[in-house]
Amino acid sequence: MTDLLGCSGMVDYKPLTTPAAVTKLVTPSEELFENPTQYRRIVGALQYLTITRPDLAYAVNRLCQFMHSPTVDHWALVKRVLRYIKGTLDYGLRLTSSPSTSIHAFSDSDWAGCLIDRKSTSGFAVYLGTNLISWLSKKQRTVARSSTEAEYKALADVSAEVTWVVSLLRELGMHSGQSATLWCDNLGATYLCANPVFHARTKHVEIDYHFVRDKVASGDFVVNYVSTTDQLADIFTKPLPAPR
């Protein structure tokens, strides 16, 4: 983190409390950044930093979407992330001894959050006991026609990740045998996981997302509703104000 601040000349800048502004960049400037190599180098380094800094995942995911032709506005977003890092040099990923080895995961999406192509952003956080072991912030491949569809796609992403984690734990002889619990803050998507009937609003959803239902039916997963205020994956899908 200190090296990043030094090579970008941001050591003496004032720190910020959030890595991304709550107001979204609607129409970025068309003026290209004069040093795109520096942009790519800094953003590439930030990707490595997210290995121990999940709080940077959403902001870095946004920055990576403009690697081919960054503008001056995109460079301003990079500097904002670096100013946030300056104020959080003591932050990291904390792992502690946990009395439980149960798996629970939070999934969320920001429906049509990208104002450029109207695609949604998926995010999830997977916990083994009390420890965060896997997380994601990623733009969805297709445009979702409803918030339920966007949330359901996010559930499919976390289901695939949890399936892999369970497989790994079984190979290591560490799986507790308990069903993994998935938490979602959209009631429509929660009901869709347990209801085998194709509703009119979801019949266009790609088939590969419906494997979530098979996991629920077989007892591998339990999908529960969680309120938005308790949704831990919120930080991976959108900019949040400092108190949040």
C-alpha positions as CSV (number, residue, x, y, z in Angstrom):
1,M,0.0,0.0,0.0
2,T,2.8,2.4,0.9
3,D,4.6,1.5,-2.4
4,L,1.4,2.3,-4.4
5,L,1.1,5.7,-2.7
6,G,4.7,6.4,-3.4
7,C,4.9,5.5,-7.1
8,S,1.7,7.5,-7.8
9,G,2.8,10.6,-5.9
10,M,0.0,10.5,-3.5
11,V,1.9,10.2,-0.2
12,D,0.9,13.8,0.9
13,Y,-2.7,13.7,-0.2
14,K,-5.5,13.9,2.4
15,P,-7.2,10.5,3.1
16,L,-10.9,9.7,2.3
17,T,-13.4,7.5,4.2
18,T,-14.8,5.6,1.2
19,P,-13.1,4.1,-1.9
20,A,-15.9,5.1,-4.3
21,A,-18.2,8.1,-4.5
22,V,-21.9,7.3,-3.9
23,T,-22.7,9.5,-7.0
24,K,-22.1,7.4,-10.1
25,L,-20.1,8.5,-13.2
26,V,-22.9,8.9,-15.8
27,T,-21.0,10.3,-18.8
28,P,-17.3,10.1,-18.3
29,S,-15.1,12.7,-20.0
30,E,-13.9,11.8,-23.5
31,E,-10.5,13.3,-22.7
32,L,-8.1,10.3,-22.6
33,F,-5.7,10.0,-19.7
34,E,-2.2,11.0,-20.9
35,N,-0.4,8.0,-19.3
36,P,-2.6,4.9,-19.7
37,T,0.4,2.7,-18.8
38,Q,0.5,4.2,-15.4
39,Y,-3.3,3.7,-15.0
40,R,-3.0,0.0,-15.9
41,R,0.0,-0.5,-13.6
42,I,-1.7,1.1,-10.6
43,V,-5.0,-0.8,-11.2
44,G,-3.2,-4.0,-11.8
45,A,-1.4,-3.6,-8.4
46,L,-4.8,-2.8,-6.8
47,Q,-6.1,-6.2,-8.0
48,Y,-3.4,-7.9,-5.9
49,L,-4.3,-5.7,-3.0
50,T,-7.9,-7.0,-3.0
51,I,-6.5,-10.4,-1.9
52,T,-6.4,-9.0,1.7
53,R,-8.7,-6.0,1.2
54,P,-12.2,-7.1,0.3
55,D,-13.5,-3.5,0.9
56,L,-11.7,-2.5,-2.3
57,A,-13.3,-5.2,-4.5
58,Y,-16.1,-3.1,-5.9
59,A,-14.0,0.0,-6.7
60,V,-11.2,-2.0,-8.4
61,N,-13.8,-4.0,-10.4
62,R,-15.1,-0.7,-11.8
63,L,-11.6,0.6,-12.6
64,C,-10.7,-2.7,-14.4
65,Q,-13.6,-2.1,-16.9
66,F,-11.7,0.9,-18.4
67,M,-8.3,-0.5,-18.9
68,H,-8.4,-0.3,-22.7
69,S,-8.8,3.5,-22.9
70,P,-8.9,5.3,-19.5
71,T,-10.0,8.9,-19.3
72,V,-9.0,11.7,-16.9
73,D,-12.2,10.9,-15.0
74,H,-11.2,7.3,-14.5
75,W,-7.8,8.4,-13.3
76,A,-9.6,10.6,-10.7
77,L,-11.4,7.5,-9.5
78,V,-8.0,5.7,-9.1
79,K,-6.8,8.6,-7.0
80,R,-9.9,8.4,-4.8
81,V,-9.2,4.8,-4.1
82,L,-5.5,5.6,-3.3
83,R,-6.7,8.4,-0.9
84,Y,-9.0,5.8,0.8
85,I,-6.0,3.4,1.1
86,K,-3.9,6.2,2.7
87,G,-6.5,6.5,5.5
88,T,-6.8,2.7,6.0
89,L,-3.2,1.5,6.0
90,D,-3.9,-0.6,9.1
91,Y,-6.8,-2.5,7.5
92,G,-6.5,-6.1,6.5
93,L,-8.3,-9.5,6.4
94,R,-8.6,-10.9,9.9
95,L,-8.7,-14.7,10.3
96,T,-9.4,-16.1,13.8
97,S,-10.1,-19.5,15.3
98,S,-13.7,-20.3,14.8
99,P,-15.8,-22.7,17.0
100,S,-17.9,-23.6,13.9
101,T,-17.1,-24.9,10.4
102,S,-20.5,-24.2,9.0
103,I,-20.7,-22.4,5.6
104,H,-22.9,-19.4,5.2
105,A,-22.8,-16.9,2.3
106,F,-24.4,-13.5,1.5
107,S,-25.3,-12.6,-2.1
108,D,-26.5,-9.3,-3.5
109,S,-26.8,-7.4,-6.8
110,D,-27.2,-3.8,-7.9
111,W,-29.9,-4.1,-10.6
112,A,-29.0,-2.1,-13.8
113,G,-26.3,-0.4,-11.7
114,C,-24.1,0.4,-14.7
115,L,-25.5,3.5,-16.4
116,I,-23.5,2.8,-19.6
117,D,-24.8,-0.7,-20.5
118,R,-27.5,-1.2,-17.8
119,K,-25.9,-4.5,-16.6
120,S,-26.1,-5.4,-13.0
121,T,-23.2,-6.0,-10.6
122,S,-23.2,-9.3,-8.6
123,G,-21.4,-9.6,-5.2
124,F,-21.1,-12.3,-2.6
125,A,-19.3,-13.1,0.6
126,V,-18.7,-16.7,1.7
127,Y,-17.9,-17.4,5.4
128,L,-16.4,-20.6,6.9
129,G,-17.5,-20.2,10.5
130,T,-16.7,-16.6,11.4
131,N,-14.0,-16.1,8.8
132,L,-14.5,-14.6,5.4
133,I,-12.8,-16.9,2.9
134,S,-14.2,-15.9,-0.5
135,W,-15.8,-12.9,-2.1
136,L,-16.6,-11.4,-5.5
137,S,-17.6,-8.2,-7.2
138,K,-18.4,-8.7,-10.9
139,K,-20.6,-7.3,-13.6
140,Q,-23.1,-9.8,-14.9
141,R,-22.8,-11.0,-18.5
142,T,-26.3,-10.2,-19.6
143,V,-28.9,-7.4,-18.9
144,A,-31.4,-8.5,-16.2
145,R,-35.0,-7.6,-16.9
146,S,-36.0,-7.4,-13.2
147,S,-34.3,-7.1,-9.8
148,T,-35.4,-10.6,-9.0
149,E,-33.5,-11.9,-12.1
150,A,-30.4,-9.9,-11.1
151,E,-30.5,-11.3,-7.6
152,Y,-31.2,-14.8,-8.8
153,K,-28.1,-14.6,-11.0
154,A,-26.1,-13.5,-8.0
155,L,-27.4,-16.5,-6.1
156,A,-26.2,-18.7,-8.9
157,D,-22.7,-17.2,-8.7
158,V,-22.4,-17.8,-5.0
159,S,-24.0,-21.3,-5.3
160,A,-21.2,-22.3,-7.7
161,E,-18.6,-20.9,-5.3
162,V,-20.0,-22.6,-2.3
163,T,-20.2,-25.9,-4.2
164,W,-16.5,-25.6,-4.9
165,V,-15.7,-24.7,-1.2
166,V,-17.7,-27.7,0.0
167,S,-15.9,-30.0,-2.4
168,L,-12.6,-28.7,-1.2
169,L,-13.5,-29.2,2.5
170,R,-14.7,-32.7,1.8
171,E,-11.4,-33.5,0.1
172,L,-9.6,-32.2,3.2
173,G,-11.9,-34.1,5.5
174,M,-13.1,-30.9,7.1
175,H,-16.7,-30.6,6.0
176,S,-19.2,-30.7,8.8
177,G,-22.0,-32.2,6.7
178,Q,-24.3,-29.3,7.4
179,S,-26.3,-27.6,4.6
180,A,-24.8,-24.3,3.5
181,T,-26.9,-21.3,4.3
182,L,-27.3,-18.6,1.6
183,W,-28.7,-15.2,2.5
184,C,-30.4,-13.0,0.0
185,D,-32.2,-9.7,0.5
186,N,-34.7,-10.2,-2.4
187,L,-37.9,-12.2,-1.5
188,G,-38.6,-13.0,-5.2
189,A,-35.3,-14.6,-5.7
190,T,-35.6,-16.5,-2.4
191,Y,-39.0,-17.9,-3.4
192,L,-37.7,-18.8,-6.9
193,C,-35.1,-21.1,-5.4
194,A,-37.7,-23.3,-3.8
195,N,-40.5,-23.0,-6.3
196,P,-40.2,-25.3,-9.3
197,V,-42.8,-23.5,-11.3
198,F,-41.5,-21.2,-14.1
199,H,-43.3,-17.8,-13.7
200,A,-43.8,-15.5,-16.6
201,R,-41.3,-13.0,-15.3
202,T,-38.5,-15.7,-15.0
203,K,-39.1,-18.0,-18.0
204,H,-36.5,-16.1,-20.0
205,V,-33.8,-16.7,-17.4
206,E,-31.0,-18.8,-18.7
207,I,-31.2,-22.5,-17.8
208,D,-27.7,-22.6,-16.2
209,Y,-28.9,-20.3,-13.4
210,H,-31.6,-22.8,-12.3
211,F,-29.1,-25.3,-10.8
212,V,-29.6,-23.3,-7.6
213,R,-33.0,-25.1,-7.4
214,D,-31.4,-28.5,-7.6
215,K,-29.1,-27.7,-4.8
216,V,-32.0,-26.5,-2.6
217,A,-34.1,-29.6,-3.5
218,S,-31.2,-31.9,-2.6
219,G,-30.7,-30.3,0.7
220,D,-27.2,-29.0,0.0
221,F,-28.3,-25.3,0.4
222,V,-30.8,-23.5,2.4
223,V,-31.7,-20.0,1.0
224,N,-33.0,-17.5,3.6
225,Y,-34.1,-13.9,3.4
226,V,-32.0,-11.2,5.1
227,S,-32.8,-7.5,5.3
228,T,-30.8,-5.0,3.3
229,T,-29.5,-3.4,6.5
230,D,-27.9,-6.8,7.4
231,Q,-26.7,-7.7,3.9
232,L,-23.0,-8.0,4.1
233,A,-22.5,-8.4,0.4
234,D,-23.8,-4.9,-0.2
235,I,-20.3,-3.6,-0.2
236,F,-19.5,-5.6,-3.3
237,T,-22.2,-4.3,-5.5
238,K,-22.4,-0.5,-5.1
239,P,-20.7,2.5,-3.5
240,L,-21.7,3.0,0.1
241,P,-21.5,6.0,2.4
242,A,-18.9,6.0,5.2
243,P,-21.3,5.0,8.1
244,R,-22.7,2.1,6.0
